[in-house]
Amino acid sequence: MKNIWKKSRKYVLVLGIFFSSFLAYALADNYFEISKNLDIFASLFRELNIYYVDETDPNKLMKKGIDAMLESLDPYTNYIPESDIEDYRFMTTGQYGGIGAQVRQKGDYVVISEPYKGFPADKAGLIAGDVILEIDGKTTKGKKTDEISKALKGQAKTEVKLLIRREGEKNDMLKTVMRDEIKIKSVPYYGVIGDNFGYIKLTSFTEEASKEVKEAMIDLKEKHNIKGLMIDLRGNPGGLLNESVNIVNILIQKGQEVVSTRGKVKEWDKSYKAVYPAVDTELPVVVLVNSGSASASEIVSGSLQDLDRAVIIGQRTFGKGLVQTTRPLSYNSQLKVTTAKYYVPSGRCIQALDYSHRNEDGSVGHIPDSLITAFKTVKSKRTVFDGGGILPDVKIPRMTPSSIAQTLITKLLIFDFATQYKLKHETIPPAKDFKLTDSDFNDLLAFLADKEYDYTTPSDNKLEELQKAATKDKSFSDIKPEFDALKIKMTHNKKADLQKNKDEIIRLTQEEIVSRYYYQVGRIEASFVNDPEVKKGLEVLGNHDLLTSILAGTYKDPEVVKDTLK
């Protein structure tokens, strides 16, 4: 028996030495390949810049080479040169030095589209609609939005002089704006809606996002004694992982797992749990999501769904289940590299299986059923799926703007009408109560009467496809008379389309006008009236039996049942 044990130990030792040697050889071989290819690249780069027939820009060549290399991996592994570090800092902290205003292109110039209340642009008297003609004496004509945005940013306590043109003013105006440290809140709005339910709008997961959510929730509970809570994550692209963990922590018991991460470097694998006492573990909660809800938004919605703590309402989320880590590089540059995937409590990863094929709205493309795996929620054992994004418990069809409404927005015609409306009306009722009258709508029609805003409808696109197909197979001449007659019949009538889409156009115009008086807060409040996800959220919060049945897994939403990961 002892001899057998000795022989076994010897074999184990031999096998251990073999595998250790193999691993060391593999690592050495890998490092050799890295070293060899770096040497090849360096010599190629040197020879190219010395001998190429025309002058080269080494910085541009290197940036292009790096970007192409990283694009072959995934969409989120990026090189951040020193010149872009300030923009990256804003993405993670929500903080930058500047004037505190959104800008957008309008013809040859850029206009102020929305000043942030209480920040330098607002304090200096800049308003939405102001056209920026010069910055510090230099013309802005022909400059793009990103160029103007960079010129407006700078160190706090430095001045920038803006020559602006304002609707209704005869002469151009010179405004001196003192830049400041701008901190954009992750929670731009919270309040009470419906029958005493709390609402928190969360737009990002920058530093202190969880603190803002916690403070908002405590305020809603203490001052209003809310009966339920709605968290709006629609359009939230994500941000810091730890902030998403801390936000879930507000609603679940200490010690519960929120998310785990796993990658190639096993030492970095980690489980993130709730480490603080919860604010409330019993309050009914709904979370609103859409195809723009990504990354940290999906951790929050997916974790609360898996823990049977909240009802998820809206559309399938984006499907980004990858964790990025920043690594310092030479000359103050950085590499943002994907190091792991994250998994919500049921064990599923919400990362889309295919990066390249997505729907027009950015949502996950079709995934074959054979690639989808079913998982169970922690408490109620409801069935949930991986394959890409979080599928809501209650699905609301995505609202698609009409062709004419999209055109009025992109051509800034609703924006310009709101600018004129503000000049004619010193005040308006509170944002929640403001309504455009029929007389106001007629004024909008009169404003649009001499404006150019042609647009293409889905039917127009189908007709064009038919013509191309018929021309390709040489049958178009046979159907041309009928085709021309159909085209004339289907040609859109702008006046008719304005009337047909009156309610939608009025809603969009009301929100734009309200923002001129009550800023971003007013725009959010004005949107509640015609928001289908908010209405459904209030319905679920107000119906205890419905909310309980969803979380227990006995309710089957027809829209979710027929969803096939489109």
N, C-alpha and C positions, 0 to 999 in steps of 0.2 A: 504493500500500500504506500509505504514511504517512497519507494523507488518510482512508483507511478506519479506521486505528487511532485517529486524532484524533476522528473522528465517533463511534467506539465508546466512547472514553473520555468523550466529551461526554454520550452517552446514559446511560452508567453513572452519571455524576455527577448527571444530572437525576433518574434513577430513585432514586439514593441520597437526594437532597434530598427527593424526593416521599415515600418511605417514612419518612424521619426526621420529616418534617412531619406525616405521617399518624399516626405513633406518638405524637408529642408532642400532637397534637390529641386522640387517643384517651385518652391519660393525663389530659390537662386536662379532657376531658369526663367521665372517670370520677371525678376529684377533685371536679368540680362537682356530680355526682350525690350523692357522699358528703356534701359540705358542705350541699347543699340538703335532703337527708333528715334530717341531724342537726338542722338548724334547725327543720324541721317537727316532729320528735320532741320537741325541747326546748320548743317553744311549746305543743304538745299536752299535755305532761307538766305544765307550769306551769299552764295553764288548767284542767286536770282537777283538780289538787290545790286550786286556789283556789275553784272554783265547784261541784264535785260536792256533791250534796245532803247526804251523810253525811261524817263525818270520814274521811280517808284516811291510810294509813301509807305515806309516800313510799318508805321503804326496801323494804317488801314489794312495792309496785307495780313499782319498778325491777327488783328481783330477778326477779320473775315475767316481766317484759318481756324481760329479758336471757336468762333460761333458755329462754323460748319461741323466741326468735330463734336461739339456738345449737342447740336441738333440731331445727331444720329443716335442719341441716347434717349432722352425724354424731353418734353417741352419745358421742364422746370429747372433743369440744370443749366445755369447761366454764368457767364463771366461778367463781373462788375468792375469796369475800369475806375480809376480814381475820380474821373470827371462825373461819374454817375453815382458816387457814394452818397451824395446829398439826397438824391431821389430815393435811394434804397433806405436811407435813414427815415425818410418820411413814411415809407411803406410799413416799417416796423414800429415806429413811435407815433406816427401821425403828427409829427412836429417838423417845422422848417422855418427858415427866416424869409419873410416876404410881406406882402400887403394884405393878404387874407381875402382873396376874391377868385372866383372862377371866371375864365375867359374863353371865348370861342370865336371861330373864324366867321367873318362876314364880308364877303367880297375881297377887296385888296387889304382890308384892315382887320383888326381883332377888336371885339367889344367886350365890355364887362357884362357877363351873363348873370352873375349872382354874387354880390358882396356878402361876406359873412358878418352877421350882426355883431357890433362891438369891436371889430378888428380895424386895423389902420385904414383900409380903403373906405369902410363905412364911416369912420370918424372924420376922414378928409372930405366927406360929402360925395364920393363917387356912388353912382347908382347904376342899376341894370340898364343897358342900352347905350351907355357912354362909349363912344368910339375912341380908341387910343390912336392918336395921330403921331405923337412923338414920345420917346422915352429919353430923358436927359438930353434933349435937343437933337436926337437922331430920329429920322423918319422911320416909321414902322410899315410903310407901304410895301406890300409884297412879302412881308414876313409871316411865317406860319405860327400857329398857336404855341408850339413847343419852344420856339425861339423867343417869343414874347414872354412866355411863362418864366423862362430862365432869366431874362433880363429884369423881370419884376422881383425875382428872388434875390436875397442877399443877406448880409449880416444884420442882426437887429440893431436899432439905433442909427441906421444909415438912411439918408434921404434919397428919394427918387422923384424926379419931376416929370409929370405927365401932362401933355397937351391933349385935351379931349374935345370932341365935338358932341354936343348934346341936343337931342330933339327938342325943338321949341325955343332954342337960344340962338340969337343972331350971330354972336361972336364965339370963337373957340375959347376954351377956358384952360388956364394953367393951374394944375393942382400939385401941391407938394405933399408927398406922403412919407411919413416916417415908418420905415420897416420895423417889424417887431417879430418876436418868436411866436409863430402861429402853431397852436395845438388844436388839431381837429378832433373833436370828441367822437368816441366810438358809439356813444348813445346820443344822437342829436335831438332825440325827443322821447319823452315818456309822459303818460297821463292816464286819465280815466275815460273809457269809452263804453257805450252800451249801458247795460244795467249794472253799473258799478264794477266793471272789470278793468284790470290794469293792462296797459299796453306799453311795451318797450321796443323801440326801434334800434336795432344793433347793426351798424353799417360796416364795421371792421373789427379785427382782433389785434389792435395795437396795444402797446403797454398801457396798463391800468384799465383795460376794457372790462375785466371782471369786477374791478372796484366800482366802476360807473354803473354796471348792471346791479350790483349788490346795493349800492346807495339808492338807486331808483326803486328797487323792489321794497326796501325797508321803508322808504318815504311813502310809497303807495299803500303799504300795509298799515303804517302808523297813522297817516293823515286821512286815508280814505277807507280803510278797512275793506279792501277789495275782496270780491268773492271768487276771483279766478285771475289768471295771468295769461296774456298773449305776448309771445316773443317773436318779433318779425325779423327773420334772417334773409328775406328775399333780396337778391342782388349782392349779398355779402360775400366777397371773394375769399375770405379767410384771413390768416395772419399767424400769430404766435400760438403754438400748440398749448403752452402752459396756461394761456388765458382762457382757451376753450375748456380745459380741465377744471379751472377754478370757477367758471360759469356753471358748469354742470354740478359742481360741488355745492353751489348755492341751493340746489333743489333735491339733493339726495343725501342719504345718511353717510356719515364719516366711515371710511374704510372700504366702501364699494369701489370696484374698478370702473374707471371711466373709459380708458383706451389703453392699448398696448402697442408697442412698436417693435418690429423685427426686421433685421437687415443682414448683410453679409458679415459685418463685424459683430460677432455674437456678444462681445463684451458691452456693446452699446444697446442691446435689447433691453427694453424697460417696460414696466407696468406702471401706469399712472392712476393713482387712487385719490379719492376724496380725503383730504387730510385736515380739513377744517369743519367745525360744526355747521350744519346747514342753516339757512335762513328759514326755510319752510319745506317740509317733505310731504305735506298733505294737500296744499292748495292746488286746485285743478289748473292744468297748464296745457296750452296749445302752442305749437310752433309753426310759423308760416315759412315755407321754402319755395324756391323755384329753380330753374336751370342755372341761374346765376349764383346760387348758394353753393360754395365750394370749400374744400379743405377743412379749416377749423369750424366752419358752419356745419359741415357734415359730421364732424366729431360730436358737436353739441346735439344736433337733431338725431343722429344715429344712436348715440349713447342713451339719450332720453327715451328713444323708441325701444331700444333693446332692454332697458331697465323698466319698461312699462310705466314710465313716469309722466309722459306727455303724449298727446295726440298730434301727429304731424299732418299738416294740411297744405295743399298746393300742388306743385308739379315735381317730377323727379329731379333730384339735385344733379350737380355737374359731374361728379364722379372723379374726385381727386383725392386719392388715399395715400399720397406719397409725402414723406417727411424730408425737408431740406435742412441742411446744416451749412453754415458759412465757414469757409476756410481762408485764412489770410494768405495773400500772395505778395510778391515783390512790389515795391513802389506804390504801396497803399491801395492796391487792387484786391479783389476778393473773388472767390469761387463759391457760388451757391450750388451745392451738389446734393442730389437725392441720395440719402443714406439708408432709408428704411421705408417700409410700408406700415400703415397703422391699421389696427383691428379694433372694432368696437366690441362691447361686452359679449355679444352672441358668438363672436369668433369670426365674423365676416369682415372682409376688406372691401371697401366701397370703391376702390380704384377701378376706373373704366378699363376693360380688357384691351381696348383698341384706342390709342391716342389720336389717330389720324382721321377716323370717320365719325363725325358728329352731325347732329341735325342743325338746321339753320339757326336755331336759338341757342346753340352751344351745348345742348343736352346730349346725353349718351346716345349713340347710334344703336341700330338693331343688334342684339346679341342672340345667337342661337340658343335654344332651350338647353341643348346638350352641355353648354358651357356654364350654365347657371346652377348654383348650389343653394339648397335650402338650409336655413338655420332656425333656431328657436330663441325667442326672447327669454330673459332670465326668470321673470316671475310668472307670467301667464302662459309661457310656452307657445306664444303666437308664432306663426311661420313668417320669416323674413328672408330676403334673398340678397346674394351678392351679384357681381357682374357689372356694376357701375351705378354709383349714386344711391341715394336713399329714396325708396318708393314711399310716398305719403300714405298714411292710413286712410285719409280722405282726399281723393284727387279732384282738383278743380281744373277744368280745361283752360289752357293758356289763352289769355286775351290777346288777339292779334289786331293791331291798329289797322284801320282801313287804309287803302292806298292814298286817298286824298288827305287823311289826317297825317300820315307819315310825311307827305310832301309839305304840308303846311308847317310841320315842325322843322324839318330839315332845311327848308327855305327861309326859316326864321320869320314867317309871316304872322304866326300866333304871337311870337316874341315881340315883333314890332307893333302889333295891335295893342298888346299889353303896355308897351312903352307909351303909346299915345293915350291909352285909357288913364294911366297914372297922371298924365299932365292935366287931364280934364276933371279928375276926381281927387280931391285932397284926401279924403278918407273913405273907407268902406266898412261894412259891418265886420264883426269877428269872423275869422277864417271858416269856422264851422257853419256859420249862418249865411255867408255870402253866396248869392245866386245871381247869375246873369239873367236879365229880363229879355223878352222878345224884342224889345226896342234895341237892347245891346247887341243881340244877334243880328238884327238888321243893319246895325252900324258896322259889324264885322263883315257882312256881305258887301256893303258899300265900299269898305276898305279894300276888299279883295277884288273888286270889280275890274280894276285896271292893272292887276298884278299878274305876272307870269308864273304859273305853277303847274306845268304839265306833269303828268304822272302815268305810270304803267300799271294796269290792273292784272291780277292773275289770269283773267280771260285773255287779255292782250298777249301775255306770254305764251299761252296755249295756242293761240292763233299763229303766232310767229313760229312755234315749233312745228305746227301743221304745214305751214308754207315751206319751211326748210326740208321737211321730210318728203313732201310731195314733189318739190323741185329736185331732190336728190334721186328719187326713183322715176323722174321724168313724167309724172302724171299731173303736174300742177296746171298745165295749159288746159287740161280737160275739165278741171273743177274751178278755174279762175272766175268765171261769171258768178257762180254760187258763192265762192269765197269772198269776192268783193262785196256782194250784197250782204253777206253775214257780217263782214267787217264794218260796213256802214251802220248796220243795225246795232252793233255792239259798241260802237264808238262812244266813249263816256261823255256824258253831259255834266260839265262842272257844276252848274246851278242845281241840277237834279241830285248830284252826288252830295252837295253841301246840305241839302234838305234831308236826304236819306240818312246821312250820318250826323245829323244835327246834335243829338244827345252827346255823342262822343266828342264832337268838336267843342261843344259848350263846356264839357267837363275839363278838357285839356286847357281851354282858354281861362276858365275859372282858376285852375291851379296856378297858371302862369301869372295871372293878375294878382292873386292873393300873395304870391311870393314877393311882389314889389312892395307890399305893405308889411307883411309879417315874416318875411325871409323863409328859411328852410322849414322852420316849425309850422308856419302857416300852410306851406305847400303840403306837408304831411297831413295836417288836420283836414285840409280841404279834400284830400283824396279818399278819406274814410267813407264818404257818402256813397260812392259808386265802386267800392272795392269788393269784389266777390269773395276773395280769401278772407278778408276781415269779417264780412257778413257771415260766412260759414263758421269762422272761429267763434264769433259771438253766439251763434246757434248751438255749437257743441258745448261751449262753456255754460250756456244757459239751460242745457238739458242734461241733468245728472245721469239719467238712465242711458242716454246715447253715449256720453263720454265713458261711462263705466263699461258698457258693452264693447266699445272699441278697444279699450285697454285690456279687457278680459278675453278678447279674440273671438267673441260671438257675433260681432257686427261685420258684415261683408259689404264694403263699398263697391257698387257695380262698376265704377270707373277703374278701380284698382284691380278687380277681378279680371277684367278684359284686357288690362295692360299687358303688352308683350315686349317690354323693354324697347319701345320705339324711340 
